[in-house]
Amino acid sequence: MNTTHIHEVIFLVQDNDGVFTPETLVDTIAEKMGADIQFTSCSGVPFPKDEALQFLLDRNKVIVNATGNVEVHPSMKMCDSHLR
């Protein structure tokens, strides 16, 4: 199973802030990390790439801005163990 931590998606959004729409984010995840990529959070429960954006939106890690692009939430805090 191709699995990585969800913070890799946050880093991807952060490095390309405001570039991705929700659709292009999922496409880019598949392109850069593999079509079969699954993510885990700090709880360790895996979920598919198609659920990554909603996971991050639900936890206020990213937002979809007024132009429809994904960006890091202004008040987002990263877990200490996942800073780079």
C-alpha positions as CSV (number, residue, x, y, z in Angstrom):
1,M,0.0,0.0,0.0
2,N,1.3,3.5,-1.0
3,T,0.7,5.5,2.2
4,T,2.0,8.8,3.5
5,H,1.0,11.4,6.1
6,I,-1.7,13.9,5.2
7,H,0.8,16.7,6.1
8,E,2.4,16.0,2.7
9,V,-0.7,17.5,1.1
10,I,-0.5,20.5,3.4
11,F,3.1,21.0,2.3
12,L,2.1,20.6,-1.4
13,V,-0.6,23.3,-1.0
14,Q,1.8,25.5,1.0
15,D,4.5,25.3,-1.6
16,N,2.0,26.1,-4.4
17,D,-0.3,28.4,-2.5
18,G,-3.4,29.5,-4.4
19,V,-2.5,27.5,-7.6
20,F,-4.8,24.4,-7.2
21,T,-8.5,24.1,-7.5
22,P,-10.0,21.2,-5.6
23,E,-10.0,19.1,-8.8
24,T,-6.4,20.0,-9.8
25,L,-5.2,19.3,-6.3
26,V,-6.5,15.7,-6.5
27,D,-4.9,15.3,-9.9
28,T,-1.6,16.7,-8.7
29,I,-1.6,14.4,-5.7
30,A,-2.0,11.4,-8.0
31,E,0.7,12.7,-10.3
32,K,3.2,13.4,-7.6
33,M,2.5,10.7,-5.1
34,G,0.8,7.9,-7.2
35,A,-2.7,7.1,-8.2
36,D,-3.0,4.6,-5.4
37,I,-1.8,6.9,-2.6
38,Q,-3.5,6.8,0.7
39,F,-3.0,9.2,3.6
40,T,-2.9,8.8,7.3
41,S,-3.4,11.4,10.0
42,C,-2.0,11.4,13.5
43,S,-4.7,8.8,14.3
44,G,-3.1,6.5,11.8
45,V,-6.3,5.6,10.0
46,P,-5.7,5.5,6.2
47,F,-8.0,7.2,3.7
48,P,-7.9,7.7,-0.1
49,K,-6.6,10.7,-1.9
50,D,-10.2,11.7,-2.9
51,E,-10.9,12.4,0.7
52,A,-7.8,14.4,1.5
53,L,-9.2,17.8,0.7
54,Q,-12.3,17.3,2.7
55,F,-10.3,16.0,5.6
56,L,-8.1,19.2,5.6
57,L,-11.1,21.5,5.1
58,D,-13.0,19.8,8.0
59,R,-10.0,20.5,10.3
60,N,-9.4,24.1,9.1
61,K,-6.0,23.2,7.7
62,V,-6.9,24.6,4.2
63,I,-9.6,26.7,2.7
64,V,-11.1,27.2,-0.7
65,N,-10.7,31.0,-1.3
66,A,-13.0,33.4,-3.1
67,T,-11.5,32.5,-6.5
68,G,-12.1,28.8,-5.9
69,N,-8.5,27.9,-5.2
70,V,-7.1,25.9,-2.3
71,E,-4.8,27.7,0.1
72,V,-3.5,27.0,3.6
73,H,-5.9,28.3,6.3
74,P,-4.4,31.6,7.8
75,S,-4.6,30.2,11.3
76,M,-3.4,26.6,10.5
77,K,-1.1,25.1,13.0
78,M,1.0,22.0,12.2
79,C,1.6,19.3,14.8
80,D,5.1,19.7,16.3
81,S,6.1,16.3,15.1
82,H,5.4,17.2,11.5
83,L,7.1,20.5,11.0
84,R,9.7,20.7,8.3
